[in-house]
């Protein structure tokens, strides 16, 4: 498993973060998603590199209407 750190531009509440987490966990090869309501701009996504790319994860977040960037991969 690999992890990417994503910075979210929007100010999302706990419910919105939870919804994003659920959406990402539905993707094949995404193992875990960590969000924290106290740090709503940060997200960690664990994924299998053989099944999905960091850019595909970013595209999915953009499809959900979230503006974000990959900080580390």
PDB file of N, CA, C and O in Angstrom:
ATOM      1  N   UNK A   1       0.837  -1.183   0.000  1.00  0.00           N
ATOM      2  CA  UNK A   1       0.000   0.000   0.000  1.00  0.00           C
ATOM      3  C   UNK A   1       0.883   1.247   0.000  1.00  0.00           C
ATOM      4  O   UNK A   1       1.951   1.283   0.612  1.00  0.00           O
ATOM      5  N   UNK A   2       0.405   2.251  -0.698  1.00  0.00           N
ATOM      6  CA  UNK A   2       1.055   3.558  -0.733  1.00  0.00           C
ATOM      7  C   UNK A   2       0.074   4.585  -0.173  1.00  0.00           C
ATOM      8  O   UNK A   2      -1.135   4.358  -0.151  1.00  0.00           O
ATOM      9  N   UNK A   3       0.605   5.701   0.271  1.00  0.00           N
ATOM     10  CA  UNK A   3      -0.236   6.747   0.849  1.00  0.00           C
ATOM     11  C   UNK A   3       0.029   8.071   0.149  1.00  0.00           C
ATOM     12  O   UNK A   3       1.175   8.416  -0.139  1.00  0.00           O
ATOM     13  N   UNK A   4      -1.041   8.806  -0.122  1.00  0.00           N
ATOM     14  CA  UNK A   4      -0.892  10.171  -0.622  1.00  0.00           C
ATOM     15  C   UNK A   4      -1.540  11.122   0.376  1.00  0.00           C
ATOM     16  O   UNK A   4      -2.550  10.807   1.006  1.00  0.00           O
ATOM     17  N   UNK A   5      -0.931  12.285   0.498  1.00  0.00           N
ATOM     18  CA  UNK A   5      -1.446  13.350   1.350  1.00  0.00           C
ATOM     19  C   UNK A   5      -2.060  14.389   0.436  1.00  0.00           C
ATOM     20  O   UNK A   5      -1.395  14.921  -0.453  1.00  0.00           O
ATOM     21  N   UNK A   6      -3.336  14.677   0.660  1.00  0.00           N
ATOM     22  CA  UNK A   6      -4.082  15.603  -0.179  1.00  0.00           C
ATOM     23  C   UNK A   6      -4.496  16.809   0.644  1.00  0.00           C
ATOM     24  O   UNK A   6      -4.968  16.674   1.773  1.00  0.00           O
ATOM     25  N   UNK A   7      -4.314  18.001   0.061  1.00  0.00           N
ATOM     26  CA  UNK A   7      -4.769  19.240   0.687  1.00  0.00           C
ATOM     27  C   UNK A   7      -6.042  19.682  -0.023  1.00  0.00           C
ATOM     28  O   UNK A   7      -6.063  19.832  -1.244  1.00  0.00           O
ATOM     29  N   UNK A   8      -7.110  19.891   0.759  1.00  0.00           N
ATOM     30  CA  UNK A   8      -8.411  20.305   0.236  1.00  0.00           C
ATOM     31  C   UNK A   8      -8.553  21.810   0.419  1.00  0.00           C
ATOM     32  O   UNK A   8      -8.317  22.328   1.511  1.00  0.00           O
ATOM     33  N   UNK A   9      -8.933  22.510  -0.634  1.00  0.00           N
ATOM     34  CA  UNK A   9      -9.064  23.966  -0.575  1.00  0.00           C
ATOM     35  C   UNK A   9     -10.315  24.415   0.184  1.00  0.00           C
ATOM     36  O   UNK A   9     -10.273  25.411   0.905  1.00  0.00           O
ATOM     37  N   UNK A  10     -11.417  23.697   0.029  1.00  0.00           N
ATOM     38  CA  UNK A  10     -12.677  24.098   0.650  1.00  0.00           C
ATOM     39  C   UNK A  10     -12.654  23.882   2.162  1.00  0.00           C
ATOM     40  O   UNK A  10     -11.863  23.098   2.686  1.00  0.00           O
ATOM     41  N   UNK A  11     -13.543  24.599   2.845  1.00  0.00           N
ATOM     42  CA  UNK A  11     -13.782  24.377   4.271  1.00  0.00           C
ATOM     43  C   UNK A  11     -14.945  23.399   4.381  1.00  0.00           C
ATOM     44  O   UNK A  11     -16.102  23.796   4.244  1.00  0.00           O
ATOM     45  N   UNK A  12     -14.651  22.143   4.623  1.00  0.00           N
ATOM     46  CA  UNK A  12     -15.669  21.100   4.688  1.00  0.00           C
ATOM     47  C   UNK A  12     -15.975  20.761   6.140  1.00  0.00           C
ATOM     48  O   UNK A  12     -15.087  20.752   6.992  1.00  0.00           O
ATOM     49  N   UNK A  13     -17.245  20.481   6.406  1.00  0.00           N
ATOM     50  CA  UNK A  13     -17.608  20.074   7.761  1.00  0.00           C
ATOM     51  C   UNK A  13     -17.439  18.551   7.896  1.00  0.00           C
ATOM     52  O   UNK A  13     -17.091  17.858   6.940  1.00  0.00           O
ATOM     53  N   UNK A  14     -17.692  18.068   9.091  1.00  0.00           N
ATOM     54  CA  UNK A  14     -17.481  16.646   9.384  1.00  0.00           C
ATOM     55  C   UNK A  14     -18.318  15.741   8.485  1.00  0.00           C
ATOM     56  O   UNK A  14     -17.848  14.689   8.051  1.00  0.00           O
ATOM     57  N   UNK A  15     -19.545  16.143   8.206  1.00  0.00           N
ATOM     58  CA  UNK A  15     -20.435  15.357   7.352  1.00  0.00           C
ATOM     59  C   UNK A  15     -19.908  15.286   5.915  1.00  0.00           C
ATOM     60  O   UNK A  15     -19.931  14.224   5.292  1.00  0.00           O
ATOM     61  N   UNK A  16     -19.441  16.405   5.402  1.00  0.00           N
ATOM     62  CA  UNK A  16     -18.910  16.435   4.038  1.00  0.00           C
ATOM     63  C   UNK A  16     -17.634  15.602   3.936  1.00  0.00           C
ATOM     64  O   UNK A  16     -17.422  14.901   2.946  1.00  0.00           O
ATOM     65  N   UNK A  17     -16.786  15.680   4.963  1.00  0.00           N
ATOM     66  CA  UNK A  17     -15.561  14.868   4.961  1.00  0.00           C
ATOM     67  C   UNK A  17     -15.891  13.386   4.996  1.00  0.00           C
ATOM     68  O   UNK A  17     -15.265  12.584   4.303  1.00  0.00           O
ATOM     69  N   UNK A  18     -16.875  13.030   5.804  1.00  0.00           N
ATOM     70  CA  UNK A  18     -17.291  11.630   5.893  1.00  0.00           C
ATOM     71  C   UNK A  18     -17.830  11.132   4.557  1.00  0.00           C
ATOM     72  O   UNK A  18     -17.560  10.000   4.155  1.00  0.00           O
ATOM     73  N   UNK A  19     -18.584  11.972   3.880  1.00  0.00           N
ATOM     74  CA  UNK A  19     -19.136  11.601   2.575  1.00  0.00           C
ATOM     75  C   UNK A  19     -18.021  11.394   1.549  1.00  0.00           C
ATOM     76  O   UNK A  19     -18.057  10.433   0.780  1.00  0.00           O
ATOM     77  N   UNK A  20     -17.037  12.285   1.534  1.00  0.00           N
ATOM     78  CA  UNK A  20     -15.893  12.117   0.633  1.00  0.00           C
ATOM     79  C   UNK A  20     -15.144  10.829   0.931  1.00  0.00           C
ATOM     80  O   UNK A  20     -14.747  10.098   0.023  1.00  0.00           O
ATOM     81  N   UNK A  21     -14.959  10.564   2.210  1.00  0.00           N
ATOM     82  CA  UNK A  21     -14.257   9.337   2.622  1.00  0.00           C
ATOM     83  C   UNK A  21     -14.991   8.108   2.077  1.00  0.00           C
ATOM     84  O   UNK A  21     -14.368   7.202   1.525  1.00  0.00           O
ATOM     85  N   UNK A  22     -16.301   8.085   2.233  1.00  0.00           N
ATOM     86  CA  UNK A  22     -17.090   6.952   1.742  1.00  0.00           C
ATOM     87  C   UNK A  22     -16.994   6.823   0.228  1.00  0.00           C
ATOM     88  O   UNK A  22     -16.878   5.716  -0.298  1.00  0.00           O
ATOM     89  N   UNK A  23     -17.043   7.957  -0.476  1.00  0.00           N
ATOM     90  CA  UNK A  23     -16.941   7.924  -1.941  1.00  0.00           C
ATOM     91  C   UNK A  23     -15.604   7.336  -2.385  1.00  0.00           C
ATOM     92  O   UNK A  23     -15.557   6.504  -3.290  1.00  0.00           O
ATOM     93  N   UNK A  24     -14.523   7.769  -1.749  1.00  0.00           N
ATOM     94  CA  UNK A  24     -13.195   7.272  -2.137  1.00  0.00           C
ATOM     95  C   UNK A  24     -13.024   5.802  -1.795  1.00  0.00           C
ATOM     96  O   UNK A  24     -12.385   5.064  -2.545  1.00  0.00           O
ATOM     97  N   UNK A  25     -13.582   5.369  -0.678  1.00  0.00           N
ATOM     98  CA  UNK A  25     -13.436   3.967  -0.279  1.00  0.00           C
ATOM     99  C   UNK A  25     -14.181   3.024  -1.212  1.00  0.00           C
ATOM    100  O   UNK A  25     -13.953   1.814  -1.177  1.00  0.00           O
ATOM    101  N   UNK A  26     -15.066   3.559  -2.045  1.00  0.00           N
ATOM    102  CA  UNK A  26     -15.774   2.741  -3.030  1.00  0.00           C
ATOM    103  C   UNK A  26     -14.914   2.448  -4.257  1.00  0.00           C
ATOM    104  O   UNK A  26     -15.226   1.548  -5.037  1.00  0.00           O
ATOM    105  N   UNK A  27     -13.831   3.209  -4.426  1.00  0.00           N
ATOM    106  CA  UNK A  27     -12.954   3.003  -5.579  1.00  0.00           C
ATOM    107  C   UNK A  27     -12.141   1.720  -5.409  1.00  0.00           C
ATOM    108  O   UNK A  27     -11.658   1.409  -4.320  1.00  0.00           O
ATOM    109  N   UNK A  28     -12.000   0.980  -6.517  1.00  0.00           N
ATOM    110  CA  UNK A  28     -11.140  -0.194  -6.488  1.00  0.00           C
ATOM    111  C   UNK A  28      -9.722   0.241  -6.141  1.00  0.00           C
ATOM    112  O   UNK A  28      -9.257   1.277  -6.614  1.00  0.00           O
ATOM    113  N   UNK A  29      -9.053  -0.523  -5.341  1.00  0.00           N
ATOM    114  CA  UNK A  29      -7.655  -0.332  -4.961  1.00  0.00           C
ATOM    115  C   UNK A  29      -7.424   0.756  -3.918  1.00  0.00           C
ATOM    116  O   UNK A  29      -6.278   1.001  -3.542  1.00  0.00           O
ATOM    117  N   UNK A  30      -8.482   1.418  -3.437  1.00  0.00           N
ATOM    118  CA  UNK A  30      -8.314   2.340  -2.307  1.00  0.00           C
ATOM    119  C   UNK A  30      -8.588   1.543  -1.040  1.00  0.00           C
ATOM    120  O   UNK A  30      -9.674   0.993  -0.856  1.00  0.00           O
ATOM    121  N   UNK A  31      -7.581   1.491  -0.168  1.00  0.00           N
ATOM    122  CA  UNK A  31      -7.702   0.694   1.037  1.00  0.00           C
ATOM    123  C   UNK A  31      -8.284   1.447   2.207  1.00  0.00           C
ATOM    124  O   UNK A  31      -9.171   0.938   2.892  1.00  0.00           O
ATOM    125  N   UNK A  32      -7.797   2.661   2.450  1.00  0.00           N
ATOM    126  CA  UNK A  32      -8.253   3.416   3.604  1.00  0.00           C
ATOM    127  C   UNK A  32      -8.163   4.905   3.295  1.00  0.00           C
ATOM    128  O   UNK A  32      -7.324   5.347   2.511  1.00  0.00           O
ATOM    129  N   UNK A  33      -9.040   5.656   3.924  1.00  0.00           N
ATOM    130  CA  UNK A  33      -9.046   7.112   3.796  1.00  0.00           C
ATOM    131  C   UNK A  33      -9.154   7.678   5.202  1.00  0.00           C
ATOM    132  O   UNK A  33     -10.053   7.309   5.958  1.00  0.00           O
ATOM    133  N   UNK A  34      -8.241   8.572   5.553  1.00  0.00           N
ATOM    134  CA  UNK A  34      -8.256   9.187   6.868  1.00  0.00           C
ATOM    135  C   UNK A  34      -8.555  10.667   6.743  1.00  0.00           C
ATOM    136  O   UNK A  34      -7.879  11.388   6.011  1.00  0.00           O
ATOM    137  N   UNK A  35      -9.577  11.116   7.465  1.00  0.00           N
ATOM    138  CA  UNK A  35      -9.920  12.529   7.542  1.00  0.00           C
ATOM    139  C   UNK A  35     -10.115  12.873   9.011  1.00  0.00           C
ATOM    140  O   UNK A  35     -10.415  12.004   9.829  1.00  0.00           O
ATOM    141  N   UNK A  36      -9.940  14.150   9.335  1.00  0.00           N
ATOM    142  CA  UNK A  36     -10.057  14.600  10.713  1.00  0.00           C
ATOM    143  C   UNK A  36     -10.778  15.937  10.695  1.00  0.00           C
ATOM    144  O   UNK A  36     -10.303  16.882  10.064  1.00  0.00           O
ATOM    145  N   UNK A  37     -11.913  16.037  11.372  1.00  0.00           N
ATOM    146  CA  UNK A  37     -12.706  17.266  11.369  1.00  0.00           C
ATOM    147  C   UNK A  37     -11.926  18.444  11.957  1.00  0.00           C
ATOM    148  O   UNK A  37     -12.227  19.595  11.641  1.00  0.00           O
ATOM    149  N   UNK A  38     -10.943  18.177  12.795  1.00  0.00           N
ATOM    150  CA  UNK A  38     -10.130  19.269  13.358  1.00  0.00           C
ATOM    151  C   UNK A  38      -9.110  19.783  12.346  1.00  0.00           C
ATOM    152  O   UNK A  38      -8.587  20.887  12.501  1.00  0.00           O
ATOM    153  N   UNK A  39      -8.824  18.998  11.321  1.00  0.00           N
ATOM    154  CA  UNK A  39      -7.898  19.394  10.253  1.00  0.00           C
ATOM    155  C   UNK A  39      -8.593  19.144   8.909  1.00  0.00           C
ATOM    156  O   UNK A  39      -8.191  18.263   8.149  1.00  0.00           O
ATOM    157  N   UNK A  40      -9.644  19.932   8.623  1.00  0.00           N
ATOM    158  CA  UNK A  40     -10.510  19.621   7.473  1.00  0.00           C
ATOM    159  C   UNK A  40      -9.871  19.809   6.102  1.00  0.00           C
ATOM    160  O   UNK A  40     -10.485  19.484   5.086  1.00  0.00           O
ATOM    161  N   UNK A  41      -8.667  20.320   6.060  1.00  0.00           N
ATOM    162  CA  UNK A  41      -8.014  20.497   4.759  1.00  0.00           C
ATOM    163  C   UNK A  41      -7.068  19.350   4.421  1.00  0.00           C
ATOM    164  O   UNK A  41      -6.479  19.323   3.340  1.00  0.00           O
ATOM    165  N   UNK A  42      -6.925  18.407   5.345  1.00  0.00           N
ATOM    166  CA  UNK A  42      -5.984  17.310   5.158  1.00  0.00           C
ATOM    167  C   UNK A  42      -6.694  15.981   4.991  1.00  0.00           C
ATOM    168  O   UNK A  42      -7.661  15.681   5.691  1.00  0.00           O
ATOM    169  N   UNK A  43      -6.196  15.186   4.045  1.00  0.00           N
ATOM    170  CA  UNK A  43      -6.738  13.849   3.816  1.00  0.00           C
ATOM    171  C   UNK A  43      -5.586  12.927   3.445  1.00  0.00           C
ATOM    172  O   UNK A  43      -4.718  13.286   2.650  1.00  0.00           O
ATOM    173  N   UNK A  44      -5.589  11.739   4.029  1.00  0.00           N
ATOM    174  CA  UNK A  44      -4.625  10.697   3.675  1.00  0.00           C
ATOM    175  C   UNK A  44      -5.381   9.566   2.994  1.00  0.00           C
ATOM    176  O   UNK A  44      -6.416   9.116   3.485  1.00  0.00           O
ATOM    177  N   UNK A  45      -4.864   9.115   1.870  1.00  0.00           N
ATOM    178  CA  UNK A  45      -5.511   8.035   1.118  1.00  0.00           C
ATOM    179  C   UNK A  45      -4.487   6.926   0.898  1.00  0.00           C
ATOM    180  O   UNK A  45      -3.421   7.151   0.325  1.00  0.00           O
ATOM    181  N   UNK A  46      -4.827   5.736   1.360  1.00  0.00           N
ATOM    182  CA  UNK A  46      -3.993   4.553   1.146  1.00  0.00           C
ATOM    183  C   UNK A  46      -4.533   3.814  -0.073  1.00  0.00           C
ATOM    184  O   UNK A  46      -5.741   3.611  -0.199  1.00  0.00           O
ATOM    185  N   UNK A  47      -3.633   3.413  -0.970  1.00  0.00           N
ATOM    186  CA  UNK A  47      -4.077   2.778  -2.209  1.00  0.00           C
ATOM    187  C   UNK A  47      -3.048   1.760  -2.685  1.00  0.00           C
ATOM    188  O   UNK A  47      -1.877   1.809  -2.308  1.00  0.00           O
ATOM    189  N   UNK A  48      -3.511   0.848  -3.513  1.00  0.00           N
ATOM    190  CA  UNK A  48      -2.650  -0.135  -4.173  1.00  0.00           C
ATOM    191  C   UNK A  48      -2.209   0.454  -5.504  1.00  0.00           C
ATOM    192  O   UNK A  48      -3.044   0.754  -6.357  1.00  0.00           O
ATOM    193  N   UNK A  49      -0.924   0.620  -5.683  1.00  0.00           N
ATOM    194  CA  UNK A  49      -0.418   1.277  -6.894  1.00  0.00           C
ATOM    195  C   UNK A  49      -0.680   0.497  -8.168  1.00  0.00           C
ATOM    196  O   UNK A  49      -0.645   1.075  -9.255  1.00  0.00           O
ATOM    197  N   UNK A  50      -0.940  -0.794  -8.067  1.00  0.00           N
ATOM    198  CA  UNK A  50      -1.194  -1.582  -9.271  1.00  0.00           C
ATOM    199  C   UNK A  50      -2.615  -1.408  -9.790  1.00  0.00           C
ATOM    200  O   UNK A  50      -2.916  -1.807 -10.915  1.00  0.00           O
ATOM    201  N   UNK A  51      -3.505  -0.807  -8.971  1.00  0.00           N
ATOM    202  CA  UNK A  51      -4.891  -0.695  -9.385  1.00  0.00           C
ATOM    203  C   UNK A  51      -5.397   0.708  -9.637  1.00  0.00           C
ATOM    204  O   UNK A  51      -6.410   0.888 -10.313  1.00  0.00           O
ATOM    205  N   UNK A  52      -4.705   1.714  -9.102  1.00  0.00           N
ATOM    206  CA  UNK A  52      -5.161   3.096  -9.255  1.00  0.00           C
ATOM    207  C   UNK A  52      -3.969   4.030  -9.109  1.00  0.00           C
ATOM    208  O   UNK A  52      -2.985   3.702  -8.446  1.00  0.00           O
ATOM    209  N   UNK A  53      -4.069   5.180  -9.726  1.00  0.00           N
ATOM    210  CA  UNK A  53      -2.989   6.157  -9.632  1.00  0.00           C
ATOM    211  C   UNK A  53      -3.420   7.321  -8.744  1.00  0.00           C
ATOM    212  O   UNK A  53      -4.616   7.544  -8.554  1.00  0.00           O
ATOM    213  N   UNK A  54      -2.462   8.059  -8.202  1.00  0.00           N
ATOM    214  CA  UNK A  54      -2.819   9.245  -7.414  1.00  0.00           C
ATOM    215  C   UNK A  54      -3.664  10.238  -8.223  1.00  0.00           C
ATOM    216  O   UNK A  54      -4.580  10.855  -7.680  1.00  0.00           O
ATOM    217  N   UNK A  55      -3.364  10.393  -9.501  1.00  0.00           N
ATOM    218  CA  UNK A  55      -4.138  11.324 -10.326  1.00  0.00           C
ATOM    219  C   UNK A  55      -5.586  10.866 -10.487  1.00  0.00           C
ATOM    220  O   UNK A  55      -6.484  11.704 -10.574  1.00  0.00           O
ATOM    221  N   UNK A  56      -5.830   9.574 -10.529  1.00  0.00           N
ATOM    222  CA  UNK A  56      -7.204   9.068 -10.620  1.00  0.00           C
ATOM    223  C   UNK A  56      -7.968   9.386  -9.333  1.00  0.00           C
ATOM    224  O   UNK A  56      -9.158   9.698  -9.377  1.00  0.00           O
ATOM    225  N   UNK A  57      -7.298   9.308  -8.209  1.00  0.00           N
ATOM    226  CA  UNK A  57      -7.921   9.667  -6.930  1.00  0.00           C
ATOM    227  C   UNK A  57      -8.245  11.162  -6.927  1.00  0.00           C
ATOM    228  O   UNK A  57      -9.328  11.562  -6.501  1.00  0.00           O
ATOM    229  N   UNK A  58      -7.324  11.972  -7.394  1.00  0.00           N
ATOM    230  CA  UNK A  58      -7.537  13.418  -7.471  1.00  0.00           C
ATOM    231  C   UNK A  58      -8.706  13.746  -8.409  1.00  0.00           C
ATOM    232  O   UNK A  58      -9.520  14.616  -8.100  1.00  0.00           O
ATOM    233  N   UNK A  59      -8.789  13.059  -9.542  1.00  0.00           N
ATOM    234  CA  UNK A  59      -9.900  13.270 -10.483  1.00  0.00           C
ATOM    235  C   UNK A  59     -11.247  12.934  -9.830  1.00  0.00           C
ATOM    236  O   UNK A  59     -12.243  13.622 -10.054  1.00  0.00           O
ATOM    237  N   UNK A  60     -11.262  11.876  -9.025  1.00  0.00           N
ATOM    238  CA  UNK A  60     -12.502  11.499  -8.336  1.00  0.00           C
ATOM    239  C   UNK A  60     -12.925  12.591  -7.354  1.00  0.00           C
ATOM    240  O   UNK A  60     -14.111  12.908  -7.254  1.00  0.00           O
ATOM    241  N   UNK A  61     -11.978  13.160  -6.639  1.00  0.00           N
ATOM    242  CA  UNK A  61     -12.308  14.252  -5.724  1.00  0.00           C
ATOM    243  C   UNK A  61     -12.808  15.470  -6.495  1.00  0.00           C
ATOM    244  O   UNK A  61     -13.748  16.135  -6.061  1.00  0.00           O
ATOM    245  N   UNK A  62     -12.194  15.763  -7.620  1.00  0.00           N
ATOM    246  CA  UNK A  62     -12.658  16.881  -8.454  1.00  0.00           C
ATOM    247  C   UNK A  62     -14.069  16.606  -8.967  1.00  0.00           C
ATOM    248  O   UNK A  62     -14.894  17.517  -9.038  1.00  0.00           O
ATOM    249  N   UNK A  63     -14.344  15.362  -9.323  1.00  0.00           N
ATOM    250  CA  UNK A  63     -15.688  14.978  -9.782  1.00  0.00           C
ATOM    251  C   UNK A  63     -16.722  15.208  -8.682  1.00  0.00           C
ATOM    252  O   UNK A  63     -17.884  15.501  -8.965  1.00  0.00           O
ATOM    253  N   UNK A  64     -16.294  15.075  -7.435  1.00  0.00           N
ATOM    254  CA  UNK A  64     -17.174  15.314  -6.280  1.00  0.00           C
ATOM    255  C   UNK A  64     -17.304  16.800  -5.965  1.00  0.00           C
ATOM    256  O   UNK A  64     -18.007  17.172  -5.025  1.00  0.00           O
ATOM    257  N   UNK A  65     -16.643  17.646  -6.732  1.00  0.00           N
ATOM    258  CA  UNK A  65     -16.749  19.080  -6.536  1.00  0.00           C
ATOM    259  C   UNK A  65     -15.740  19.679  -5.577  1.00  0.00           C
ATOM    260  O   UNK A  65     -15.890  20.819  -5.139  1.00  0.00           O
ATOM    261  N   UNK A  66     -14.705  18.904  -5.249  1.00  0.00           N
ATOM    262  CA  UNK A  66     -13.693  19.365  -4.298  1.00  0.00           C
ATOM    263  C   UNK A  66     -12.456  19.818  -5.060  1.00  0.00           C
ATOM    264  O   UNK A  66     -11.963  19.111  -5.939  1.00  0.00           O
ATOM    265  N   UNK A  67     -11.964  20.991  -4.717  1.00  0.00           N
ATOM    266  CA  UNK A  67     -10.714  21.500  -5.288  1.00  0.00           C
ATOM    267  C   UNK A  67      -9.592  21.096  -4.340  1.00  0.00           C
ATOM    268  O   UNK A  67      -9.619  21.441  -3.159  1.00  0.00           O
ATOM    269  N   UNK A  68      -8.621  20.375  -4.849  1.00  0.00           N
ATOM    270  CA  UNK A  68      -7.559  19.855  -3.992  1.00  0.00           C
ATOM    271  C   UNK A  68      -6.292  19.617  -4.795  1.00  0.00           C
ATOM    272  O   UNK A  68      -6.290  19.628  -6.026  1.00  0.00           O
ATOM    273  N   UNK A  69      -5.225  19.404  -4.058  1.00  0.00           N
ATOM    274  CA  UNK A  69      -3.919  19.113  -4.653  1.00  0.00           C
ATOM    275  C   UNK A  69      -3.254  17.992  -3.884  1.00  0.00           C
ATOM    276  O   UNK A  69      -3.482  17.819  -2.687  1.00  0.00           O
ATOM    277  N   UNK A  70      -2.429  17.234  -4.583  1.00  0.00           N
ATOM    278  CA  UNK A  70      -1.595  16.225  -3.935  1.00  0.00           C
ATOM    279  C   UNK A  70      -0.380  16.938  -3.371  1.00  0.00           C
ATOM    280  O   UNK A  70       0.347  17.611  -4.102  1.00  0.00           O
ATOM    281  N   UNK A  71      -0.158  16.793  -2.072  1.00  0.00           N
ATOM    282  CA  UNK A  71       0.982  17.431  -1.417  1.00  0.00           C
ATOM    283  C   UNK A  71       2.196  16.498  -1.418  1.00  0.00           C
ATOM    284  O   UNK A  71       3.309  16.922  -1.729  1.00  0.00           O
ATOM    285  N   UNK A  72       1.980  15.240  -1.074  1.00  0.00           N
ATOM    286  CA  UNK A  72       3.060  14.250  -1.139  1.00  0.00           C
ATOM    287  C   UNK A  72       2.466  12.929  -1.611  1.00  0.00           C
ATOM    288  O   UNK A  72       1.283  12.640  -1.436  1.00  0.00           O
ATOM    289  N   UNK A  73       3.341  12.154  -2.210  1.00  0.00           N
ATOM    290  CA  UNK A  73       2.891  10.877  -2.762  1.00  0.00           C
ATOM    291  C   UNK A  73       3.984   9.855  -2.553  1.00  0.00           C
ATOM    292  O   UNK A  73       3.828   8.697  -2.941  1.00  0.00           O
TER     293      UNK A  73
END
